[in-house]
Amino acid sequence: MRKDIEVSISCDECVRRSTPDCADCLVTFVLGEKPGELSLSSHEADVVQLFTDEGLLPSLRFHRAHP
C-alpha cells in the first residue's frame, strides 16, 4: 500500500511574495491574484511538473523565508 504525500505551499511563507516572480508563479496562476495556499497530492504534483516541463504552466517560484 502506497501512502499519498501532500505538498502544501503557502504564499505567506514565500520571500518572493509581491515581487515580479510572484506574478509568474504556478501558485498565482492556479489561485489568482490573491494567492494563499496551494495543496497538491504527490500524483497531482507529478502531473503539474509534466505540464511545467512542457511549458504549459509557469514554474513554481516559491522560496521559503528563513525564520
N, CA, C and O atoms as CSV, one atom per row, in Angstrom:
chain,resi,resn,atom,element,x,y,z
A,1,MET,N,N,0.846,-1.188,0.000
A,1,MET,CA,C,0.000,0.000,0.000
A,1,MET,C,C,0.893,1.253,0.000
A,1,MET,O,O,1.792,1.383,0.830
A,2,ARG,N,N,0.638,2.142,-0.912
A,2,ARG,CA,C,1.413,3.374,-1.028
A,2,ARG,C,C,0.649,4.527,-0.399
A,2,ARG,O,O,-0.537,4.720,-0.666
A,3,LYS,N,N,1.327,5.278,0.426
A,3,LYS,CA,C,0.712,6.442,1.054
A,3,LYS,C,C,0.922,7.663,0.151
A,3,LYS,O,O,2.041,7.926,-0.290
A,4,ASP,N,N,-0.140,8.396,-0.117
A,4,ASP,CA,C,-0.057,9.582,-0.965
A,4,ASP,C,C,0.427,10.761,-0.125
A,4,ASP,O,O,-0.149,11.066,0.919
A,5,ILE,N,N,1.473,11.412,-0.582
A,5,ILE,CA,C,2.051,12.553,0.122
A,5,ILE,C,C,1.424,13.827,-0.416
A,5,ILE,O,O,1.219,13.960,-1.623
A,6,GLU,N,N,1.122,14.757,0.464
A,6,GLU,CA,C,0.557,16.036,0.048
A,6,GLU,C,C,1.627,17.114,0.117
A,6,GLU,O,O,2.400,17.186,1.072
A,7,VAL,N,N,1.654,17.949,-0.912
A,7,VAL,CA,C,2.548,19.095,-0.967
A,7,VAL,C,C,1.699,20.332,-0.698
A,7,VAL,O,O,0.678,20.543,-1.352
A,8,SER,N,N,2.120,21.144,0.258
A,8,SER,CA,C,1.377,22.349,0.597
A,8,SER,C,C,2.312,23.551,0.515
A,8,SER,O,O,3.378,23.562,1.131
A,9,ILE,N,N,1.905,24.561,-0.249
A,9,ILE,CA,C,2.716,25.752,-0.469
A,9,ILE,C,C,1.926,26.966,-0.012
A,9,ILE,O,O,0.827,27.220,-0.505
A,10,SER,N,N,2.481,27.712,0.925
A,10,SER,CA,C,1.819,28.898,1.447
A,10,SER,C,C,2.545,30.152,0.989
A,10,SER,O,O,3.746,30.298,1.222
A,11,CYS,N,N,1.831,31.046,0.347
A,11,CYS,CA,C,2.424,32.301,-0.112
A,11,CYS,C,C,2.899,33.156,1.063
A,11,CYS,O,O,3.825,33.953,0.913
A,12,ASP,N,N,2.275,32.997,2.222
A,12,ASP,CA,C,2.679,33.756,3.398
A,12,ASP,C,C,4.111,33.443,3.823
A,12,ASP,O,O,4.745,34.245,4.508
A,13,GLU,N,N,4.623,32.277,3.418
A,13,GLU,CA,C,5.972,31.856,3.801
A,13,GLU,C,C,7.006,32.109,2.705
A,13,GLU,O,O,8.171,31.743,2.864
A,14,CYS,N,N,6.605,32.721,1.614
A,14,CYS,CA,C,7.486,32.901,0.460
A,14,CYS,C,C,8.140,34.283,0.454
A,14,CYS,O,O,7.465,35.299,0.619
A,15,VAL,N,N,9.469,34.310,0.261
A,15,VAL,CA,C,10.180,35.592,0.206
A,15,VAL,C,C,9.925,36.336,-1.099
A,15,VAL,O,O,10.231,37.524,-1.206
A,16,ARG,N,N,9.370,35.652,-2.085
A,16,ARG,CA,C,9.111,36.283,-3.376
A,16,ARG,C,C,7.701,36.845,-3.497
A,16,ARG,O,O,7.310,37.321,-4.562
A,17,ARG,N,N,6.950,36.792,-2.426
A,17,ARG,CA,C,5.582,37.329,-2.447
A,17,ARG,C,C,5.614,38.819,-2.774
A,17,ARG,O,O,6.447,39.560,-2.252
A,18,SER,N,N,4.714,39.243,-3.628
A,18,SER,CA,C,4.577,40.645,-4.062
A,18,SER,C,C,5.787,41.144,-4.849
A,18,SER,O,O,6.057,42.345,-4.871
A,19,THR,N,N,6.508,40.243,-5.486
A,19,THR,CA,C,7.611,40.618,-6.376
A,19,THR,C,C,7.217,40.205,-7.793
A,19,THR,O,O,6.204,39.530,-7.974
A,20,PRO,N,N,8.000,40.598,-8.800
A,20,PRO,CA,C,7.691,40.142,-10.164
A,20,PRO,C,C,7.675,38.613,-10.300
A,20,PRO,O,O,6.928,38.079,-11.120
A,21,ASP,N,N,8.492,37.903,-9.504
A,21,ASP,CA,C,8.476,36.438,-9.535
A,21,ASP,C,C,7.109,35.896,-9.136
A,21,ASP,O,O,6.666,34.881,-9.673
A,22,CYS,N,N,6.446,36.551,-8.212
A,22,CYS,CA,C,5.129,36.123,-7.735
A,22,CYS,C,C,4.119,36.127,-8.886
A,22,CYS,O,O,3.290,35.223,-8.985
A,23,ALA,N,N,4.184,37.116,-9.734
A,23,ALA,CA,C,3.237,37.229,-10.844
A,23,ALA,C,C,3.403,36.105,-11.866
A,23,ALA,O,O,2.474,35.801,-12.614
A,24,ASP,N,N,4.586,35.489,-11.898
A,24,ASP,CA,C,4.868,34.426,-12.864
A,24,ASP,C,C,5.035,33.072,-12.170
A,24,ASP,O,O,5.767,32.212,-12.659
A,25,CYS,N,N,4.367,32.883,-11.044
A,25,CYS,CA,C,4.487,31.665,-10.253
A,25,CYS,C,C,3.291,30.743,-10.490
A,25,CYS,O,O,2.182,31.204,-10.761
A,26,LEU,N,N,3.525,29.468,-10.386
A,26,LEU,CA,C,2.470,28.471,-10.532
A,26,LEU,C,C,1.319,28.720,-9.561
A,26,LEU,O,O,0.154,28.592,-9.938
A,27,VAL,N,N,1.635,29.074,-8.313
A,27,VAL,CA,C,0.594,29.275,-7.302
A,27,VAL,C,C,-0.325,30.429,-7.706
A,27,VAL,O,O,-1.547,30.308,-7.613
A,28,THR,N,N,0.250,31.535,-8.149
A,28,THR,CA,C,-0.554,32.675,-8.596
A,28,THR,C,C,-1.378,32.301,-9.826
A,28,THR,O,O,-2.532,32.714,-9.950
A,29,PHE,N,N,-0.793,31.526,-10.730
A,29,PHE,CA,C,-1.504,31.088,-11.929
A,29,PHE,C,C,-2.740,30.266,-11.557
A,29,PHE,O,O,-3.803,30.436,-12.153
A,30,VAL,N,N,-2.599,29.380,-10.580
A,30,VAL,CA,C,-3.697,28.493,-10.187
A,30,VAL,C,C,-4.726,29.219,-9.326
A,30,VAL,O,O,-5.929,29.066,-9.539
A,31,LEU,N,N,-4.261,30.015,-8.348
A,31,LEU,CA,C,-5.167,30.618,-7.364
A,31,LEU,C,C,-5.614,32.040,-7.688
A,31,LEU,O,O,-6.560,32.535,-7.075
A,32,GLY,N,N,-4.964,32.702,-8.627
A,32,GLY,CA,C,-5.346,34.063,-8.973
A,32,GLY,C,C,-4.469,35.106,-8.301
A,32,GLY,O,O,-3.435,34.782,-7.716
A,33,GLU,N,N,-4.893,36.358,-8.391
A,33,GLU,CA,C,-4.083,37.480,-7.919
A,33,GLU,C,C,-3.884,37.533,-6.410
A,33,GLU,O,O,-2.903,38.110,-5.943
A,34,LYS,N,N,-4.774,36.956,-5.656
A,34,LYS,CA,C,-4.642,36.954,-4.199
A,34,LYS,C,C,-4.403,35.518,-3.726
A,34,LYS,O,O,-5.267,34.907,-3.095
A,35,PRO,N,N,-3.204,34.987,-4.045
A,35,PRO,CA,C,-2.950,33.598,-3.681
A,35,PRO,C,C,-2.819,33.424,-2.177
A,35,PRO,O,O,-2.520,34.371,-1.449
A,36,GLY,N,N,-3.041,32.235,-1.741
A,36,GLY,CA,C,-2.934,31.912,-0.326
A,36,GLY,C,C,-2.142,30.645,-0.136
A,36,GLY,O,O,-0.929,30.694,0.065
A,37,GLU,N,N,-2.815,29.501,-0.196
A,37,GLU,CA,C,-2.143,28.231,-0.010
A,37,GLU,C,C,-2.621,27.240,-1.068
A,37,GLU,O,O,-3.818,27.108,-1.324
A,38,LEU,N,N,-1.674,26.557,-1.667
A,38,LEU,CA,C,-1.966,25.559,-2.685
A,38,LEU,C,C,-1.538,24.199,-2.149
A,38,LEU,O,O,-0.394,24.030,-1.727
A,39,SER,N,N,-2.442,23.240,-2.161
A,39,SER,CA,C,-2.140,21.881,-1.714
A,39,SER,C,C,-2.344,20.918,-2.872
A,39,SER,O,O,-3.355,20.972,-3.573
A,40,LEU,N,N,-1.367,20.036,-3.061
A,40,LEU,CA,C,-1.414,19.045,-4.130
A,40,LEU,C,C,-1.010,17.684,-3.586
A,40,LEU,O,O,-0.127,17.591,-2.733
A,41,SER,N,N,-1.645,16.638,-4.072
A,41,SER,CA,C,-1.185,15.286,-3.750
A,41,SER,C,C,0.105,15.043,-4.539
A,41,SER,O,O,0.427,15.807,-5.449
A,42,SER,N,N,0.825,14.007,-4.201
A,42,SER,CA,C,2.062,13.712,-4.933
A,42,SER,C,C,1.758,13.420,-6.405
A,42,SER,O,O,2.540,13.789,-7.280
A,43,HIS,N,N,0.637,12.765,-6.684
A,43,HIS,CA,C,0.239,12.496,-8.066
A,43,HIS,C,C,-0.050,13.803,-8.807
A,43,HIS,O,O,0.395,13.985,-9.941
A,44,GLU,N,N,-0.783,14.700,-8.180
A,44,GLU,CA,C,-1.075,15.999,-8.801
A,44,GLU,C,C,0.210,16.785,-9.038
A,44,GLU,O,O,0.366,17.422,-10.080
A,45,ALA,N,N,1.128,16.744,-8.077
A,45,ALA,CA,C,2.405,17.451,-8.226
A,45,ALA,C,C,3.204,16.892,-9.406
A,45,ALA,O,O,3.854,17.647,-10.128
A,46,ASP,N,N,3.156,15.572,-9.602
A,46,ASP,CA,C,3.829,14.956,-10.748
A,46,ASP,C,C,3.238,15.437,-12.068
A,46,ASP,O,O,3.972,15.727,-13.012
A,47,VAL,N,N,1.920,15.521,-12.131
A,47,VAL,CA,C,1.241,15.987,-13.351
A,47,VAL,C,C,1.579,17.456,-13.617
A,47,VAL,O,O,1.855,17.835,-14.755
A,48,VAL,N,N,1.557,18.275,-12.572
A,48,VAL,CA,C,1.912,19.692,-12.717
A,48,VAL,C,C,3.346,19.814,-13.220
A,48,VAL,O,O,3.632,20.658,-14.068
A,49,GLN,N,N,4.250,18.981,-12.705
A,49,GLN,CA,C,5.648,19.021,-13.155
A,49,GLN,C,C,5.759,18.678,-14.633
A,49,GLN,O,O,6.536,19.307,-15.351
A,50,LEU,N,N,5.002,17.699,-15.098
A,50,LEU,CA,C,4.994,17.368,-16.526
A,50,LEU,C,C,4.543,18.552,-17.370
A,50,LEU,O,O,5.170,18.873,-18.379
A,51,PHE,N,N,3.452,19.205,-16.958
A,51,PHE,CA,C,2.954,20.369,-17.695
A,51,PHE,C,C,3.955,21.524,-17.651
A,51,PHE,O,O,4.137,22.227,-18.645
A,52,THR,N,N,4.594,21.718,-16.516
A,52,THR,CA,C,5.593,22.779,-16.376
A,52,THR,C,C,6.791,22.498,-17.288
A,52,THR,O,O,7.283,23.398,-17.968
A,53,ASP,N,N,7.255,21.249,-17.296
A,53,ASP,CA,C,8.390,20.873,-18.141
A,53,ASP,C,C,8.111,21.104,-19.623
A,53,ASP,O,O,9.024,21.403,-20.393
A,54,GLU,N,N,6.843,20.966,-20.018
A,54,GLU,CA,C,6.457,21.163,-21.418
A,54,GLU,C,C,6.106,22.618,-21.735
A,54,GLU,O,O,5.761,22.939,-22.872
A,55,GLY,N,N,6.193,23.493,-20.737
A,55,GLY,CA,C,5.916,24.909,-20.960
A,55,GLY,C,C,4.445,25.266,-20.952
A,55,GLY,O,O,4.075,26.361,-21.374
A,56,LEU,N,N,3.597,24.363,-20.481
A,56,LEU,CA,C,2.161,24.621,-20.457
A,56,LEU,C,C,1.712,25.356,-19.196
A,56,LEU,O,O,0.633,25.947,-19.173
A,57,LEU,N,N,2.529,25.321,-18.158
A,57,LEU,CA,C,2.255,26.018,-16.896
A,57,LEU,C,C,3.513,26.754,-16.462
A,57,LEU,O,O,4.622,26.321,-16.776
A,58,PRO,N,N,3.354,27.869,-15.738
A,58,PRO,CA,C,4.541,28.533,-15.199
A,58,PRO,C,C,5.165,27.671,-14.103
A,58,PRO,O,O,4.495,26.817,-13.522
A,59,SER,N,N,6.420,27.894,-13.829
A,59,SER,CA,C,7.101,27.111,-12.802
A,59,SER,C,C,6.769,27.643,-11.403
A,59,SER,O,O,6.250,28.747,-11.239
A,60,LEU,N,N,7.080,26.836,-10.431
A,60,LEU,CA,C,6.889,27.218,-9.040
A,60,LEU,C,C,8.052,28.110,-8.624
A,60,LEU,O,O,9.206,27.687,-8.698
A,61,ARG,N,N,7.775,29.312,-8.196
A,61,ARG,CA,C,8.814,30.270,-7.794
A,61,ARG,C,C,8.973,30.360,-6.277
A,61,ARG,O,O,9.709,31.206,-5.769
A,62,PHE,N,N,8.284,29.490,-5.573
A,62,PHE,CA,C,8.279,29.507,-4.117
A,62,PHE,C,C,9.679,29.346,-3.545
A,62,PHE,O,O,10.439,28.471,-3.960
A,63,HIS,N,N,10.006,30.203,-2.587
A,63,HIS,CA,C,11.258,30.106,-1.838
A,63,HIS,C,C,10.933,30.472,-0.397
A,63,HIS,O,O,10.639,31.628,-0.093
A,64,ARG,N,N,10.986,29.476,0.493
A,64,ARG,CA,C,10.590,29.663,1.885
A,64,ARG,C,C,11.517,30.659,2.598
A,64,ARG,O,O,12.742,30.586,2.498
A,65,ALA,N,N,10.888,31.581,3.311
A,65,ALA,CA,C,11.641,32.543,4.127
A,65,ALA,C,C,12.208,31.809,5.339
A,65,ALA,O,O,11.533,30.975,5.943
A,66,HIS,N,N,13.427,32.120,5.680
A,66,HIS,CA,C,14.030,31.514,6.863
A,66,HIS,C,C,13.547,32.249,8.108
A,66,HIS,O,O,13.471,33.478,8.122
A,67,PRO,N,N,13.218,31.486,9.159
A,67,PRO,CA,C,12.707,32.129,10.393
A,67,PRO,C,C,13.719,33.030,11.060
A,67,PRO,O,O,13.426,33.628,12.096
